[in-house]
Amino acid sequence: MPFQNIKGRENILKKILITLLVLTLTGAVAFTLYFRLRPAETSENPIIENVDEDIEIKDDSVVEENTSENYCLTCGQETAPENANLRPLAVIIENHPAARPQSGLEDACIVYEVVAEGGITRFLAIYTHKNCNNIGPVRSVRKYFAEIAKGYDAMLAHCGGSPTGYLAIKELHLADLDEFANSGAYRRVSSRKMPHNLYTSTKRLRERAEKKNFASNVSYESFKFKNDAPLEKRPEETYAIIDFSTPKFKVKYEYNRENNSYSRFMGGMQHKDSNSGKQLEAKNILVLITSIRVVDKIGRVDISTLGSGPAYAFLDGTVITGRWTRESLSNTIKFYDQSEKEIALNRGQTWIEIISPDKKVDFPEFQG
Ligand SMILES: [Zn+2]
């Protein structure tokens, strides 16, 4: 039937033409609407801003879990896989003015700073991924230091201790590297007077630990880590001051915008590391407020790091007001913001400052 075929072809051609016409008209309307409704690209209203916003969101919100074997479990810094989850070494370092400048604080992943006796502060420095060949002066342990070390399942390096400190080591089954029983891992230097002259190294401590058959790798809860805030989001300058006791123990951190870190001052002077001569720099400062009470005639204190309490987190030039929490001595201390979200820290060294509620933390108003 040739006639019907011609008629059929005409119908198909008509349909195609109508479809093309509808598509062309729709396209033209959409094109016109787009250019009519689109905001003008002026200097006040640069459309390119949208692109910047996308990039900023990407840079600032990346929170990475510690799943990668290339990042130190304790501080989030990039390292060789064999160093990432080494068993942490927790070393007690003193802060008596005669002990300054200390050696090796710059190589710690985390440093805890708390008051010991008579307003004198003392440090618990945790070494995981970095080696340090000169750490000290090493001093004696207190109960609360042993309890903090337990959260990391760390090996504890110290020189003697208070009775409750020793009891805590025993009861918590800590891997103990006391100088009294492991003197080969330590040395006394002649350039300083006793008791401010005892030093050690990560190599000596780890060798000693191996002889004692301590596990060389352990697991523990760590912080969440993120990338640094982009430069344009960082403030020009800011600071944080922590008043532990007397002016000699007053700590100040000054913010460096370029490095996104905080330079540490102690007793009104730059706090330098004796090994490098460089001023100590922290990426994050966490302030933990808890009960600290005197428990004996010597003035020794008991510090509670269990439960929960107020906290401040200083990072990226800003301060987050929140709370700290710790469920048991086998857990590490965690920090949360006011919406109960765990605070993600910048990769690098963190200082954790433990103070009682009557002590002052100062920082500029605009930060909060
Ligand atoms: Zn580390």
Residues whose N, C-alpha, C, O or C-beta is under 5 A from the ligand:
A	BS01	ZN	C72 T74 C75 C109 T128 H129
